Amino acid sequence: MQKPSESMATPFIAGIAVATVALAGRYGVQAWQAFKARPATPRIRKFYGGGFETTMTRREAALILGVRESATVEKVKVAHRKVMVANHPDAGGSHFLASKINEAKDIMLGKTKGSGSAF
């Protein structure tokens, strides 16, 4: 025959276990709903790997100027002026970068086929 304390302990422990599982499930469901309801974060775009290609392409020229490959002449000129002001050799910029910026403008405007850099 069992002692009275042993027969009462088993259902009590089972009840505590069921309550614990129920609470954990409740908090799990709440956490999942909060996770689904969070605001969408924009995906981070990969930046250009760097370096210049041997022959500048229209894609690379657009990346240098910060415009789309299908940009209008006016947008290319505005972007060229903006980038050139920031990198002009007279303002402490690099001669190499200035030549690449000018080459990018020429390619975007259709004046050269690329590889017109002095460097």
DSSP file (Angstrom, degrees, kcal/mol; ACC not computed):
  #  RESIDUE AA STRUCTURE BP1 BP2  ACC     N-H-->O    O-->H-N    N-H-->O    O-->H-N    TCO  KAPPA ALPHA  PHI   PSI    X-CA   Y-CA   Z-CA
    1    1 A M              0   0    0      0, 0.0     2,-0.2     0, 0.0     0, 0.0   0.000 360.0 360.0 360.0 142.6    0.0    0.0    0.0
    2    2 A Q        -     0   0    0      1,-0.1     0, 0.0     2,-0.0     0, 0.0  -0.480 360.0-108.1 -85.6 154.9    1.2    3.5   -0.8
    3    3 A K    >>  -     0   0    0     -2,-0.2     4,-1.6     1,-0.1     3,-0.6  -0.527  29.5-118.2 -74.6 148.8    1.6    6.3    1.6
    4    4 A P  H 3> S+     0   0    0      0, 0.0     4,-1.1     0, 0.0     5,-0.1   0.828 112.8  55.9 -59.1 -32.9   -1.0    9.0    1.3
    5    5 A S  H 3> S+     0   0    0      1,-0.2     4,-1.2     2,-0.2    -3,-0.0   0.845 105.6  51.6 -70.9 -33.0    1.6   11.7    0.5
    6    6 A E  H <> S+     0   0    0     -3,-0.6     4,-1.2     1,-0.2    -1,-0.2   0.884 107.5  51.1 -71.4 -38.6    2.9    9.6   -2.5
    7    7 A S  H  < S+     0   0    0     -4,-1.6    -1,-0.2     1,-0.2    -2,-0.2   0.787 113.2  45.6 -71.4 -26.1   -0.5    9.2   -4.1
    8    8 A M  H  X S+     0   0    0     -4,-1.1     4,-1.1     2,-0.1    -1,-0.2   0.732 104.9  62.4 -86.0 -24.4   -1.3   12.9   -3.9
    9    9 A A  H  X S+     0   0    0     -4,-1.2     4,-2.4     1,-0.2     5,-0.2   0.873  94.8  59.3 -72.7 -38.1    2.1   14.0   -5.3
   10   10 A T  H  X S+     0   0    0     -4,-1.2     4,-2.2     1,-0.2     5,-0.2   0.932 107.7  42.5 -62.6 -50.3    1.9   12.4   -8.7
   11   11 A P  H  > S+     0   0    0      0, 0.0     4,-2.2     0, 0.0    -1,-0.2   0.864 113.9  54.2 -64.5 -32.7   -1.3   14.2   -9.9
   12   12 A F  H  X S+     0   0    0     -4,-1.1     4,-2.1     2,-0.2    -2,-0.2   0.930 110.0  45.5 -65.2 -45.0    0.0   17.5   -8.4
   13   13 A I  H  X S+     0   0    0     -4,-2.4     4,-2.2     1,-0.2    -1,-0.2   0.889 112.6  51.5 -65.4 -39.9    3.3   17.2  -10.4
   14   14 A A  H  X S+     0   0    0     -4,-2.2     4,-2.2    -5,-0.2    -1,-0.2   0.891 109.5  50.7 -64.0 -38.8    1.4   16.3  -13.5
   15   15 A G  H  X S+     0   0    0     -4,-2.2     4,-2.3     2,-0.2    -2,-0.2   0.895 109.6  49.5 -65.4 -41.6   -0.8   19.3  -13.1
   16   16 A I  H  X S+     0   0    0     -4,-2.1     4,-2.3     2,-0.2    -1,-0.2   0.904 111.2  50.6 -63.1 -41.7    2.2   21.6  -12.7
   17   17 A A  H  X S+     0   0    0     -4,-2.2     4,-2.3     2,-0.2    -2,-0.2   0.911 110.7  48.1 -64.3 -42.9    3.7   20.2  -15.8
   18   18 A V  H  X S+     0   0    0     -4,-2.2     4,-2.3     2,-0.2    -2,-0.2   0.909 112.2  49.4 -64.6 -42.6    0.5   20.7  -17.9
   19   19 A A  H  X S+     0   0    0     -4,-2.3     4,-2.4     2,-0.2    -2,-0.2   0.894 110.6  50.7 -63.8 -40.1    0.2   24.3  -16.6
   20   20 A T  H  X S+     0   0    0     -4,-2.3     4,-2.5     2,-0.2    -2,-0.2   0.923 111.1  47.4 -64.5 -44.7    3.8   25.0  -17.5
   21   21 A V  H  X S+     0   0    0     -4,-2.3     4,-2.3     1,-0.2    -2,-0.2   0.893 111.7  51.6 -63.3 -39.8    3.4   23.6  -21.0
   22   22 A A  H  X S+     0   0    0     -4,-2.3     4,-2.1     2,-0.2    -2,-0.2   0.914 111.8  45.7 -64.6 -43.0    0.2   25.6  -21.5
   23   23 A L  H  X S+     0   0    0     -4,-2.4     4,-2.5     2,-0.2     5,-0.2   0.908 112.4  50.7 -66.3 -41.6    1.9   28.9  -20.4
   24   24 A A  H  X S+     0   0    0     -4,-2.5     4,-2.1     1,-0.2    -2,-0.2   0.906 111.1  49.1 -63.1 -40.5    4.9   28.2  -22.6
   25   25 A G  H  X S+     0   0    0     -4,-2.3     4,-2.4     2,-0.2    -1,-0.2   0.894 109.9  51.8 -64.7 -39.8    2.7   27.6  -25.5
   26   26 A R  H  X S+     0   0    0     -4,-2.1     4,-2.2     1,-0.2    -2,-0.2   0.934 112.5  44.2 -62.4 -47.1    0.7   30.8  -24.9
   27   27 A Y  H  X S+     0   0    0     -4,-2.5     4,-2.4     1,-0.2    -1,-0.2   0.844 111.6  54.8 -68.2 -32.6    3.9   32.9  -24.8
   28   28 A G  H  X S+     0   0    0     -4,-2.1     4,-2.2    -5,-0.2    -2,-0.2   0.917 108.9  47.1 -64.6 -42.9    5.2   31.1  -27.8
   29   29 A V  H  X S+     0   0    0     -4,-2.4     4,-2.3     2,-0.2    -2,-0.2   0.910 112.8  49.6 -64.8 -42.3    2.0   32.0  -29.8
   30   30 A Q  H  X S+     0   0    0     -4,-2.2     4,-2.2     1,-0.2    -2,-0.2   0.902 111.1  49.4 -63.5 -41.1    2.2   35.6  -28.6
   31   31 A A  H  X S+     0   0    0     -4,-2.4     4,-2.1     2,-0.2    -1,-0.2   0.899 110.8  50.1 -65.7 -39.6    5.9   35.9  -29.6
   32   32 A W  H  X S+     0   0    0     -4,-2.2     4,-2.3     2,-0.2    -2,-0.2   0.909 110.8  49.0 -65.3 -41.8    5.1   34.4  -33.1
   33   33 A Q  H  X S+     0   0    0     -4,-2.3     4,-1.8     1,-0.2    -2,-0.2   0.890 111.8  49.0 -65.2 -39.3    2.3   36.9  -33.6
   34   34 A A  H  X S+     0   0    0     -4,-2.2     4,-0.6     2,-0.2    -1,-0.2   0.875 110.4  51.9 -66.3 -36.9    4.5   39.8  -32.6
   35   35 A F  H >< S+     0   0    0     -4,-2.1     3,-0.6     1,-0.2    -2,-0.2   0.908 111.8  45.4 -65.5 -42.7    7.2   38.5  -34.9
   36   36 A K  H 3< S+     0   0    0     -4,-2.3    -1,-0.2     1,-0.2    -2,-0.2   0.817 112.2  52.4 -69.7 -30.6    4.8   38.4  -37.9
   37   37 A A  H 3< S+     0   0    0     -4,-1.8    -1,-0.2    -5,-0.2    -2,-0.2   0.517  81.8 114.1 -86.1  -5.6    3.4   41.8  -37.1
   38   38 A R  S << S-     0   0    0     -4,-0.6     3,-0.1    -3,-0.6    -3,-0.0  -0.293  79.7 -92.9 -65.7 152.6    6.7   43.6  -36.9
   39   39 A P        -     0   0    0      0, 0.0     2,-0.2     0, 0.0    -1,-0.1  -0.337  44.5-102.5 -67.6 146.4    7.3   46.2  -39.6
   40   40 A A        -     0   0    0     -3,-0.1    -3,-0.0     1,-0.0     3,-0.0  -0.494  32.9-145.4 -70.3 132.1    9.0   45.1  -42.8
   41   41 A T        -     0   0    0     -2,-0.2     2,-0.1    -3,-0.1     3,-0.1  -0.818  23.2-110.2 -97.6 138.1   12.7   46.1  -42.9
   42   42 A P        -     0   0    0      0, 0.0     2,-0.2     0, 0.0    -1,-0.0  -0.389  34.0-112.0 -67.3 142.4   14.1   46.9  -46.2
   43   43 A R        -     0   0    0      1,-0.1     2,-0.5    -2,-0.1    -3,-0.0  -0.522  32.2-114.2 -73.8 140.5   16.6   44.5  -47.5
   44   44 A I        -     0   0    0     -2,-0.2     2,-0.2    -3,-0.1    -1,-0.1  -0.616  28.5-134.4 -79.2 125.0   20.1   45.8  -47.7
   45   45 A R        -     0   0    0     -2,-0.5     2,-0.3     1,-0.1    -1,-0.0  -0.506  22.7-109.5 -76.8 147.5   21.3   46.1  -51.2
   46   46 A K        -     0   0    0     -2,-0.2     2,-0.1     1,-0.1    -1,-0.1  -0.585  33.6-131.3 -74.0 135.5   24.8   44.9  -52.0
   47   47 A F        -     0   0    0     -2,-0.3     2,-0.1     1,-0.1    -1,-0.1  -0.451  36.1 -80.3 -82.8 161.6   27.2   47.7  -52.8
   48   48 A Y        -     0   0    0      1,-0.1    -1,-0.1    -2,-0.1     3,-0.1  -0.392  39.9-126.5 -61.6 135.5   29.4   47.7  -55.8
   49   49 A G        -     0   0    0      1,-0.2    -1,-0.1    -2,-0.1     2,-0.1   0.726  49.0-121.5 -61.2 -25.5   32.5   45.5  -55.1
   50   50 A G        +     0   0    0      1,-0.3    -1,-0.2     0, 0.0     0, 0.0  -0.290  64.7  83.8 106.7 168.0   34.9   48.2  -56.0
   51   51 A G  S    S-     0   0    0     -2,-0.1     2,-0.4    -3,-0.1    -1,-0.3   0.138  71.6 -90.5  79.9 159.4   37.7   48.7  -58.5
   52   52 A F        -     0   0    0      4,-0.0     2,-0.1     2,-0.0     4,-0.1  -0.834  32.1-121.5-107.7 145.7   37.4   49.8  -62.1
   53   53 A E        -     0   0    0     -2,-0.4     3,-0.1     1,-0.1    -2,-0.0  -0.428  27.1-114.9 -76.8 159.3   37.1   47.5  -65.0
   54   54 A T  S    S+     0   0    0      1,-0.2     2,-0.5    -2,-0.1    -1,-0.1   0.913 109.9  31.8 -64.4 -41.8   39.7   47.7  -67.8
   55   55 A T  S    S-     0   0    0     59,-0.1    -1,-0.2    60,-0.1     2,-0.2  -0.974  96.6-124.4-115.9 119.1   37.1   49.0  -70.3
   56   56 A M        -     0   0    0     -2,-0.5     2,-0.2    -3,-0.1    -2,-0.0  -0.398  26.9-156.1 -67.2 130.9   34.4   51.1  -68.7
   57   57 A T     >  -     0   0    0     -2,-0.2     4,-2.3    57,-0.1     5,-0.2  -0.533  30.4-107.4 -98.2 169.4   30.9   49.8  -69.4
   58   58 A R  H  > S+     0   0    0      1,-0.2     4,-2.3     2,-0.2     5,-0.2   0.864 121.0  54.8 -64.4 -35.4   27.7   51.7  -69.4
   59   59 A R  H  > S+     0   0    0      2,-0.2     4,-2.1     1,-0.2    -1,-0.2   0.933 109.4  45.8 -62.8 -46.6   26.8   49.9  -66.1
   60   60 A E  H  > S+     0   0    0      1,-0.2     4,-2.3     2,-0.2    -2,-0.2   0.887 111.5  52.8 -65.1 -38.5   30.0   51.0  -64.4
   61   61 A A  H  X S+     0   0    0     -4,-2.3     4,-2.1     1,-0.2    -1,-0.2   0.907 109.0  49.6 -62.8 -41.5   29.5   54.6  -65.7
   62   62 A A  H  X>S+     0   0    0     -4,-2.3     5,-1.9     1,-0.2     4,-1.6   0.886 110.2  51.0 -65.0 -38.4   26.0   54.7  -64.3
   63   63 A L  H  <5S+     0   0    0     -4,-2.1    -2,-0.2     2,-0.2    -1,-0.2   0.897 109.3  50.6 -65.3 -40.0   27.3   53.4  -60.9
   64   64 A I  H  <5S+     0   0    0     -4,-2.3    -2,-0.2     1,-0.2    -1,-0.2   0.920 117.1  39.0 -64.0 -43.9   30.0   56.1  -60.8
   65   65 A L  H  <5S-     0   0    0     -4,-2.1    -1,-0.2    -5,-0.2    -2,-0.2   0.661 107.8-124.1 -82.8 -16.0   27.6   58.9  -61.5
   66   66 A G  T  <5S+     0   0    0     -4,-1.6     2,-0.3     1,-0.3    -3,-0.2   0.831  70.8 113.2  77.5  32.4   24.8   57.4  -59.4
   67   67 A V  S   <S-     0   0    0     -5,-1.9    -1,-0.3    -6,-0.2     2,-0.1  -0.776  71.6 -92.0-125.4 171.7   22.2   57.3  -62.1
   68   68 A R    >   -     0   0    0     -2,-0.3     3,-1.6     1,-0.1    -1,-0.0  -0.451  36.0-114.2 -78.5 159.2   20.3   54.6  -63.9
   69   69 A E  T 3  S+     0   0    0      1,-0.3    -1,-0.1    -2,-0.1    -8,-0.0   0.769 118.6  51.4 -64.2 -24.3   21.7   53.3  -67.2
   70   70 A S  T 3  S+     0   0    0     -8,-0.0    -1,-0.3     2,-0.0    -2,-0.0   0.081  82.7 142.1 -99.5  22.8   18.6   54.7  -69.0
   71   71 A A    <   -     0   0    0     -3,-1.6    -4,-0.0     1,-0.1     2,-0.0  -0.257  53.2-109.6 -67.0 151.5   19.0   58.2  -67.4
   72   72 A T     >  -     0   0    0      1,-0.1     4,-2.2     4,-0.0     5,-0.2  -0.285  28.8-106.1 -75.5 165.8   18.3   61.3  -69.5
   73   73 A V  H  > S+     0   0    0      1,-0.2     4,-2.3     2,-0.2     5,-0.2   0.895 120.7  52.3 -59.9 -41.9   21.0   63.7  -70.7
   74   74 A E  H  > S+     0   0    0      1,-0.2     4,-2.4     2,-0.2    -1,-0.2   0.914 109.1  48.6 -63.3 -43.5   19.9   66.3  -68.2
   75   75 A K  H  > S+     0   0    0      1,-0.2     4,-2.5     2,-0.2    -1,-0.2   0.884 110.9  51.1 -65.0 -37.7   20.1   63.8  -65.3
   76   76 A V  H  X S+     0   0    0     -4,-2.2     4,-2.6     2,-0.2    -1,-0.2   0.923 111.2  47.8 -64.6 -43.5   23.6   62.7  -66.4
   77   77 A K  H  X S+     0   0    0     -4,-2.3     4,-2.3     2,-0.2    -2,-0.2   0.902 113.1  47.4 -65.6 -41.0   24.8   66.3  -66.6
   78   78 A V  H  X S+     0   0    0     -4,-2.4     4,-2.2     2,-0.2    -1,-0.2   0.922 114.3  47.0 -65.6 -43.4   23.4   67.1  -63.2
   79   79 A A  H  X S+     0   0    0     -4,-2.5     4,-2.5     2,-0.2     5,-0.3   0.891 111.2  52.1 -65.5 -39.4   24.9   64.0  -61.6
   80   80 A H  H  X S+     0   0    0     -4,-2.6     4,-2.8     1,-0.2     5,-0.2   0.933 110.2  48.1 -62.1 -46.0   28.3   64.6  -63.3
   81   81 A R  H  X S+     0   0    0     -4,-2.3     4,-2.3     1,-0.2    -2,-0.2   0.918 112.7  48.9 -61.3 -43.3   28.4   68.1  -61.9
   82   82 A K  H  X S+     0   0    0     -4,-2.2     4,-1.3     1,-0.2    -2,-0.2   0.922 116.0  41.7 -63.2 -46.1   27.5   66.9  -58.4
   83   83 A V  H  X S+     0   0    0     -4,-2.5     4,-1.1     1,-0.2    -1,-0.2   0.879 114.5  52.0 -71.3 -36.9   30.1   64.1  -58.4
   84   84 A M  H  X S+     0   0    0     -4,-2.8     4,-0.8    -5,-0.3     3,-0.3   0.877 105.1  54.9 -69.4 -36.8   32.8   66.3  -60.0
   85   85 A V  H  < S+     0   0    0     -4,-2.3     3,-0.4     1,-0.2    -1,-0.2   0.897 110.6  47.0 -61.0 -38.7   32.3   69.1  -57.4
   86   86 A A  H  < S+     0   0    0     -4,-1.3    -1,-0.2     1,-0.2    -2,-0.2   0.740 124.7  30.5 -74.3 -22.4   32.9   66.6  -54.7
   87   87 A N  H  < S+     0   0    0     -4,-1.1     7,-0.2    -3,-0.3    11,-0.2   0.180  80.3 138.9-124.2  17.3   36.0   65.1  -56.4
   88   88 A H    ><> -     0   0    0     -4,-0.8     5,-2.5    -3,-0.4     3,-1.4  -0.410  54.5-132.4 -69.3 138.4   37.6   67.9  -58.3
   89   89 A P  G > 5S+     0   0    0      0, 0.0     3,-1.4     0, 0.0    -1,-0.1   0.825 105.9  59.1 -60.1 -32.5   41.4   68.0  -58.2
   90   90 A D  G 3 5S+     0   0    0      1,-0.3    -2,-0.1     2,-0.1     4,-0.0   0.723 106.1  49.6 -68.9 -19.6   41.4   71.8  -57.4
   91   91 A A  G < 5S-     0   0    0     -3,-1.4    -1,-0.3    -6,-0.0    -3,-0.1   0.104 136.0 -82.9-105.1  20.6   39.3   71.1  -54.3
   92   92 A G  T < 5S+     0   0    0     -3,-1.4    -2,-0.1     1,-0.2    -4,-0.1   0.540  89.4 132.1  93.8   8.0   41.6   68.3  -53.0
   93   93 A G      < -     0   0    0     -5,-2.5     2,-0.3     1,-0.1    -1,-0.2  -0.166  61.0 -88.1 -83.5-177.2   40.2   65.5  -55.1
   94   94 A S     >  -     0   0    0     -7,-0.2     4,-2.1     1,-0.1     5,-0.1  -0.734  15.1-144.0 -97.4 139.4   42.1   62.9  -57.2
   95   95 A H  H  > S+     0   0    0     -2,-0.3     4,-2.1     2,-0.2     5,-0.2   0.872 104.7  54.3 -64.3 -36.9   43.1   63.4  -60.8
   96   96 A F  H  > S+     0   0    0      2,-0.2     4,-2.0     1,-0.2    -1,-0.2   0.939 109.7  44.8 -63.1 -48.4   42.4   59.7  -61.4
   97   97 A L  H  > S+     0   0    0      1,-0.2     4,-2.5     2,-0.2    -1,-0.2   0.893 111.0  54.2 -65.1 -38.4   38.9   59.9  -60.0
   98   98 A A  H  X S+     0   0    0     -4,-2.1     4,-2.3     1,-0.2    -1,-0.2   0.903 109.0  48.4 -62.5 -39.8   38.2   63.1  -62.0
   99   99 A S  H  X S+     0   0    0     -4,-2.1     4,-2.3     2,-0.2    -1,-0.2   0.884 111.7  49.5 -68.2 -36.5   39.2   61.4  -65.2
  100  100 A K  H  X S+     0   0    0     -4,-2.0     4,-2.4     2,-0.2    -2,-0.2   0.880 110.2  50.9 -67.9 -37.5   37.0   58.4  -64.4
  101  101 A I  H  X S+     0   0    0     -4,-2.5     4,-2.2     2,-0.2    -2,-0.2   0.921 112.0  46.9 -65.0 -43.9   34.1   60.7  -63.7
  102  102 A N  H  X S+     0   0    0     -4,-2.3     4,-2.4     2,-0.2    -2,-0.2   0.898 111.8  50.8 -64.5 -39.9   34.6   62.5  -67.0
  103  103 A E  H  X S+     0   0    0     -4,-2.3     4,-2.3     2,-0.2    -2,-0.2   0.902 108.7  52.2 -63.0 -40.9   34.9   59.1  -68.8
  104  104 A A  H  X S+     0   0    0     -4,-2.4     4,-2.5     2,-0.2    -2,-0.2   0.908 109.4  49.3 -62.5 -42.0   31.7   58.0  -67.2
  105  105 A K  H  X S+     0   0    0     -4,-2.2     4,-2.0     1,-0.2    -2,-0.2   0.928 110.5  50.5 -62.7 -44.2   29.9   61.1  -68.4
  106  106 A D  H  <>S+     0   0    0     -4,-2.4     5,-2.8     1,-0.2     6,-0.8   0.899 111.8  47.4 -61.0 -40.7   31.2   60.6  -71.9
  107  107 A I  H ><5S+     0   0    0     -4,-2.3     3,-0.9     3,-0.2    -1,-0.2   0.918 111.7  49.8 -67.7 -42.8   30.0   57.0  -72.0
  108  108 A M  H 3<5S+     0   0    0     -4,-2.5    -1,-0.2     1,-0.3    -2,-0.2   0.820 113.5  46.5 -66.9 -29.3   26.6   57.9  -70.6
  109  109 A L  T 3<5S-     0   0    0     -4,-2.0    -1,-0.3    -5,-0.2    -2,-0.2   0.486 115.6-116.8 -89.9  -3.0   26.2   60.6  -73.2
  110  110 A G  T < 5S+     0   0    0     -3,-0.9    -3,-0.2    -4,-0.5    -4,-0.1   0.700  77.7 125.5  80.0  20.7   27.4   58.3  -76.0
  111  111 A K  S   <S+     0   0    0     -5,-2.8     2,-0.3    -6,-0.2    -4,-0.2   0.786  74.6  18.8 -82.7 -28.5   30.6   60.3  -76.8
  112  112 A T        -     0   0    0     -6,-0.8    -2,-0.2    -9,-0.2     3,-0.1  -0.893  65.3-130.4-136.3 166.5   33.0   57.4  -76.4
  113  113 A K        -     0   0    0      1,-0.4     2,-0.2    -2,-0.3   -55,-0.1   0.494  67.6 -93.7 -92.7  -6.9   32.9   53.6  -76.3
  114  114 A G  S    S+     0   0    0    -59,-0.1    -1,-0.4   -57,-0.1   -57,-0.1  -0.476  97.0  79.0 116.5 170.0   35.0   53.5  -73.1
  115  115 A S        +     0   0    0     -2,-0.2   -60,-0.1     1,-0.1   -58,-0.0   0.809  55.2 131.2  60.3  34.0   38.6   53.1  -72.1
  116  116 A G        +     0   0    0    -17,-0.1    -1,-0.1   -16,-0.1     2,-0.1   0.330  32.8 123.1 -93.8   7.4   39.3   56.8  -72.8
  117  117 A S        -     0   0    0      1,-0.1   -17,-0.1     2,-0.0   -21,-0.0  -0.370  63.2-139.7 -71.4 146.4   41.0   57.3  -69.4
  118  118 A A              0   0    0      1,-0.2    -1,-0.1   -22,-0.1   -22,-0.1   0.585 360.0 360.0 -77.2 -10.1   44.5   58.6  -69.4
  119  119 A F              0   0    0    -23,-0.1    -1,-0.2     0, 0.0    -2,-0.0   0.426 360.0 360.0-102.8 360.0   45.2   56.2  -66.5
